[in-house]
Amino acid sequence: MIVSSAIEKDGIIYTGRRHHNILNEANPKGSLRGGIQGFMLDDGRFVDRIEGAKIALECGQIEELQWPPNLYSEDLW
């Protein structure tokens, strides 16, 4: 199950409610641009938007994607 939005960059995972919040709170600003946007799962794994979409659909967190094949935080919250 997906528990938060996340961005992975240079082996470090940053989490938050929405991707734009994570990007805006990065210090220095813009330092996370180019990172992989995805989600954290309840088992601690990071997944990208496409795998996150499959998981959210399979576990019933969402019924459909607004922007297939990617999952966006707006789909969840």
VMD Tcl script that builds the backbone (N, CA, C; Angstrom):
set m [mol new atoms 231]
animate dup $m
set s [atomselect $m all]
$s set {name element resname resid chain x y z} {
  {N N MET 1 A 0.851 -1.175 0.000}
  {CA C MET 1 A 0.000 0.000 0.000}
  {C C MET 1 A 0.897 1.239 0.000}
  {N N ILE 2 A 0.470 2.268 -0.708}
  {CA C ILE 2 A 1.227 3.510 -0.777}
  {C C ILE 2 A 0.940 4.355 0.458}
  {N N VAL 3 A 2.034 4.886 1.053}
  {CA C VAL 3 A 1.871 5.685 2.266}
  {C C VAL 3 A 2.295 7.141 2.090}
  {N N SER 4 A 3.120 7.446 1.076}
  {CA C SER 4 A 3.502 8.836 0.858}
  {C C SER 4 A 4.083 9.024 -0.531}
  {N N SER 5 A 4.102 10.266 -0.978}
  {CA C SER 5 A 4.806 10.632 -2.195}
  {C C SER 5 A 6.291 10.644 -1.868}
  {N N ALA 6 A 7.128 10.445 -2.877}
  {CA C ALA 6 A 8.564 10.425 -2.641}
  {C C ALA 6 A 9.321 10.816 -3.901}
  {N N ILE 7 A 10.524 11.309 -3.689}
  {CA C ILE 7 A 11.447 11.592 -4.781}
  {C C ILE 7 A 12.786 10.989 -4.386}
  {N N GLU 8 A 13.363 10.196 -5.314}
  {CA C GLU 8 A 14.667 9.591 -5.080}
  {C C GLU 8 A 15.684 10.328 -5.932}
  {N N LYS 9 A 16.753 10.781 -5.299}
  {CA C LYS 9 A 17.833 11.428 -6.046}
  {C C LYS 9 A 19.149 11.091 -5.366}
  {N N ASP 10 A 20.078 10.617 -6.163}
  {CA C ASP 10 A 21.418 10.282 -5.689}
  {C C ASP 10 A 21.389 9.317 -4.505}
  {N N GLY 11 A 20.461 8.352 -4.558}
  {CA C GLY 11 A 20.387 7.332 -3.523}
  {C C GLY 11 A 19.683 7.742 -2.243}
  {N N ILE 12 A 19.167 8.975 -2.198}
  {CA C ILE 12 A 18.451 9.463 -1.016}
  {C C ILE 12 A 16.984 9.627 -1.383}
  {N N ILE 13 A 16.101 9.222 -0.484}
  {CA C ILE 13 A 14.661 9.322 -0.724}
  {C C ILE 13 A 14.084 10.400 0.167}
  {N N TYR 14 A 13.371 11.335 -0.457}
  {CA C TYR 14 A 12.708 12.437 0.236}
  {C C TYR 14 A 11.214 12.179 0.155}
  {N N THR 15 A 10.499 12.347 1.255}
  {CA C THR 15 A 9.071 12.039 1.277}
  {C C THR 15 A 8.246 13.251 1.688}
  {N N GLY 16 A 6.964 13.173 1.351}
  {CA C GLY 16 A 6.018 14.215 1.708}
  {C C GLY 16 A 4.645 13.858 1.187}
  {N N ARG 17 A 3.700 14.744 1.408}
  {CA C ARG 17 A 2.327 14.476 0.982}
  {C C ARG 17 A 2.180 14.524 -0.537}
  {N N ARG 18 A 2.755 15.537 -1.161}
  {CA C ARG 18 A 2.678 15.691 -2.617}
  {C C ARG 18 A 4.064 15.961 -3.178}
  {N N HIS 19 A 4.276 15.585 -4.429}
  {CA C HIS 19 A 5.585 15.784 -5.040}
  {C C HIS 19 A 5.978 17.261 -5.077}
  {N N HIS 20 A 5.021 18.135 -5.379}
  {CA C HIS 20 A 5.384 19.554 -5.462}
  {C C HIS 20 A 5.799 20.102 -4.093}
  {N N ASN 21 A 5.228 19.563 -3.018}
  {CA C ASN 21 A 5.660 19.984 -1.679}
  {C C ASN 21 A 7.110 19.570 -1.415}
  {N N ILE 22 A 7.452 18.362 -1.803}
  {CA C ILE 22 A 8.817 17.877 -1.615}
  {C C ILE 22 A 9.786 18.760 -2.401}
  {N N LEU 23 A 9.446 19.061 -3.656}
  {CA C LEU 23 A 10.304 19.905 -4.492}
  {C C LEU 23 A 10.442 21.307 -3.917}
  {N N ASN 24 A 9.339 21.882 -3.462}
  {CA C ASN 24 A 9.362 23.248 -2.935}
  {C C ASN 24 A 10.112 23.359 -1.616}
  {N N GLU 25 A 10.149 22.285 -0.836}
  {CA C GLU 25 A 10.814 22.319 0.460}
  {C C GLU 25 A 12.289 21.933 0.377}
  {N N ALA 26 A 12.735 21.520 -0.825}
  {CA C ALA 26 A 14.144 21.133 -0.987}
  {C C ALA 26 A 15.043 22.333 -0.734}
  {N N ASN 27 A 16.169 22.051 -0.111}
  {CA C ASN 27 A 17.125 23.118 0.170}
  {C C ASN 27 A 18.490 22.689 -0.354}
  {N N PRO 28 A 19.058 23.379 -1.330}
  {CA C PRO 28 A 18.548 24.603 -1.942}
  {C C PRO 28 A 17.416 24.303 -2.930}
  {N N LYS 29 A 16.613 25.313 -3.175}
  {CA C LYS 29 A 15.484 25.163 -4.100}
  {C C LYS 29 A 15.974 24.590 -5.422}
  {N N GLY 30 A 15.201 23.668 -5.964}
  {CA C GLY 30 A 15.538 23.066 -7.246}
  {C C GLY 30 A 16.528 21.918 -7.166}
  {N N SER 31 A 17.053 21.627 -5.975}
  {CA C SER 31 A 18.080 20.593 -5.859}
  {C C SER 31 A 17.558 19.179 -6.143}
  {N N LEU 32 A 16.253 18.980 -6.091}
  {CA C LEU 32 A 15.693 17.647 -6.367}
  {C C LEU 32 A 15.185 17.508 -7.794}
  {N N ARG 33 A 15.278 18.559 -8.573}
  {CA C ARG 33 A 14.860 18.464 -9.977}
  {C C ARG 33 A 15.715 17.396 -10.660}
  {N N GLY 34 A 15.079 16.578 -11.471}
  {CA C GLY 34 A 15.779 15.490 -12.132}
  {C C GLY 34 A 15.768 14.196 -11.339}
  {N N GLY 35 A 15.236 14.247 -10.122}
  {CA C GLY 35 A 15.103 13.029 -9.326}
  {C C GLY 35 A 13.952 12.184 -9.859}
  {N N ILE 36 A 13.873 10.967 -9.413}
  {CA C ILE 36 A 12.798 10.060 -9.821}
  {C C ILE 36 A 11.616 10.266 -8.886}
  {N N GLN 37 A 10.494 10.657 -9.454}
  {CA C GLN 37 A 9.294 10.846 -8.641}
  {C C GLN 37 A 8.543 9.530 -8.533}
  {N N GLY 38 A 8.126 9.227 -7.313}
  {CA C GLY 38 A 7.412 7.983 -7.079}
  {C C GLY 38 A 6.735 8.002 -5.724}
  {N N PHE 39 A 6.706 6.841 -5.081}
  {CA C PHE 39 A 5.963 6.685 -3.838}
  {C C PHE 39 A 6.664 5.714 -2.906}
  {N N MET 40 A 6.424 5.892 -1.609}
  {CA C MET 40 A 6.889 4.952 -0.595}
  {C C MET 40 A 5.738 4.005 -0.264}
  {N N LEU 41 A 6.094 2.739 -0.089}
  {CA C LEU 41 A 5.114 1.721 0.276}
  {C C LEU 41 A 5.176 1.448 1.770}
  {N N ASP 42 A 4.149 0.799 2.266}
  {CA C ASP 42 A 4.093 0.493 3.696}
  {C C ASP 42 A 5.172 -0.493 4.127}
  {N N ASP 43 A 5.829 -1.167 3.184}
  {CA C ASP 43 A 6.934 -2.063 3.540}
  {C C ASP 43 A 8.294 -1.373 3.431}
  {N N GLY 44 A 8.289 -0.037 3.164}
  {CA C GLY 44 A 9.523 0.725 3.115}
  {C C GLY 44 A 10.177 0.820 1.752}
  {N N ARG 45 A 9.578 0.189 0.749}
  {CA C ARG 45 A 10.143 0.255 -0.602}
  {C C ARG 45 A 9.743 1.539 -1.321}
  {N N PHE 46 A 10.645 2.021 -2.203}
  {CA C PHE 46 A 10.357 3.134 -3.103}
  {C C PHE 46 A 9.993 2.543 -4.460}
  {N N VAL 47 A 8.916 3.067 -5.070}
  {CA C VAL 47 A 8.525 2.647 -6.415}
  {C C VAL 47 A 8.283 3.890 -7.264}
  {N N ASP 48 A 8.477 3.755 -8.577}
  {CA C ASP 48 A 8.225 4.883 -9.473}
  {C C ASP 48 A 6.723 5.039 -9.714}
  {N N ARG 49 A 6.357 6.033 -10.507}
  {CA C ARG 49 A 4.938 6.330 -10.734}
  {C C ARG 49 A 4.181 5.186 -11.402}
  {N N ILE 50 A 4.828 4.462 -12.310}
  {CA C ILE 50 A 4.141 3.387 -13.035}
  {C C ILE 50 A 3.894 2.189 -12.125}
  {N N GLU 51 A 4.919 1.780 -11.385}
  {CA C GLU 51 A 4.717 0.670 -10.448}
  {C C GLU 51 A 3.755 1.077 -9.335}
  {N N GLY 52 A 3.846 2.329 -8.901}
  {CA C GLY 52 A 2.919 2.833 -7.892}
  {C C GLY 52 A 1.478 2.750 -8.361}
  {N N ALA 53 A 1.259 3.031 -9.640}
  {CA C ALA 53 A -0.094 2.952 -10.204}
  {C C ALA 53 A -0.633 1.532 -10.126}
  {N N LYS 54 A 0.189 0.569 -10.504}
  {CA C LYS 54 A -0.233 -0.834 -10.453}
  {C C LYS 54 A -0.583 -1.245 -9.029}
  {N N ILE 55 A 0.252 -0.849 -8.081}
  {CA C ILE 55 A 0.033 -1.223 -6.680}
  {C C ILE 55 A -1.226 -0.571 -6.132}
  {N N ALA 56 A -1.414 0.720 -6.391}
  {CA C ALA 56 A -2.593 1.428 -5.886}
  {C C ALA 56 A -3.883 0.820 -6.440}
  {N N LEU 57 A -3.865 0.408 -7.697}
  {CA C LEU 57 A -5.047 -0.230 -8.294}
  {C C LEU 57 A -5.276 -1.615 -7.692}
  {N N GLU 58 A -4.220 -2.406 -7.584}
  {CA C GLU 58 A -4.338 -3.782 -7.084}
  {C C GLU 58 A -4.813 -3.842 -5.640}
  {N N CYS 59 A -4.361 -2.908 -4.805}
  {CA C CYS 59 A -4.754 -2.983 -3.390}
  {C C CYS 59 A -6.011 -2.167 -3.089}
  {N N GLY 60 A -6.614 -1.565 -4.118}
  {CA C GLY 60 A -7.877 -0.866 -3.938}
  {C C GLY 60 A -7.768 0.540 -3.384}
  {N N GLN 61 A -6.565 1.125 -3.413}
  {CA C GLN 61 A -6.437 2.507 -2.942}
  {C C GLN 61 A -7.130 3.480 -3.892}
  {N N ILE 62 A -7.124 3.141 -5.170}
  {CA C ILE 62 A -7.828 3.948 -6.177}
  {C C ILE 62 A -8.576 3.010 -7.102}
  {N N GLU 63 A -9.578 3.563 -7.791}
  {CA C GLU 63 A -10.340 2.757 -8.738}
  {C C GLU 63 A -9.867 2.934 -10.166}
  {N N GLU 64 A -9.311 4.121 -10.484}
  {CA C GLU 64 A -8.790 4.368 -11.822}
  {C C GLU 64 A -7.740 5.471 -11.770}
  {N N LEU 65 A -6.917 5.523 -12.812}
  {CA C LEU 65 A -5.880 6.539 -12.925}
  {C C LEU 65 A -6.406 7.741 -13.693}
  {N N GLN 66 A -6.034 8.920 -13.244}
  {CA C GLN 66 A -6.426 10.128 -13.972}
  {C C GLN 66 A -5.503 10.387 -15.161}
  {N N TRP 67 A -4.223 9.974 -15.039}
  {CA C TRP 67 A -3.229 10.204 -16.099}
  {C C TRP 67 A -2.423 8.942 -16.347}
  {N N PRO 68 A -3.064 7.900 -16.907}
  {CA C PRO 68 A -2.373 6.628 -17.133}
  {C C PRO 68 A -1.133 6.826 -18.017}
  {N N PRO 69 A -0.097 6.027 -17.821}
  {CA C PRO 69 A 0.011 4.900 -16.893}
  {C C PRO 69 A 0.590 5.299 -15.541}
  {N N ASN 70 A 0.722 6.611 -15.319}
  {CA C ASN 70 A 1.369 7.110 -14.103}
  {C C ASN 70 A 0.381 7.378 -12.974}
  {N N LEU 71 A 0.868 7.172 -11.755}
  {CA C LEU 71 A 0.127 7.539 -10.560}
  {C C LEU 71 A 0.626 8.905 -10.090}
  {N N TYR 72 A -0.276 9.756 -9.715}
  {CA C TYR 72 A 0.044 11.067 -9.163}
  {C C TYR 72 A -0.553 11.160 -7.770}
  {N N SER 73 A 0.058 11.959 -6.930}
  {CA C SER 73 A -0.445 12.106 -5.567}
  {C C SER 73 A -1.888 12.587 -5.566}
  {N N GLU 74 A -2.269 13.344 -6.581}
  {CA C GLU 74 A -3.652 13.809 -6.699}
  {C C GLU 74 A -4.633 12.663 -6.873}
  {N N ASP 75 A -4.158 11.521 -7.411}
  {CA C ASP 75 A -5.001 10.331 -7.527}
  {C C ASP 75 A -5.355 9.771 -6.148}
  {N N LEU 76 A -4.447 9.958 -5.201}
  {CA C LEU 76 A -4.600 9.360 -3.870}
  {C C LEU 76 A -5.217 10.291 -2.849}
  {N N TRP 77 A -4.772 11.569 -2.835}
  {CA C TRP 77 A -5.171 12.485 -1.781}
  {C C TRP 77 A -5.767 13.741 -2.335}
}
mol reanalyze $m
mol bondsrecalc $m
mol representation Tube
mol addrep $m
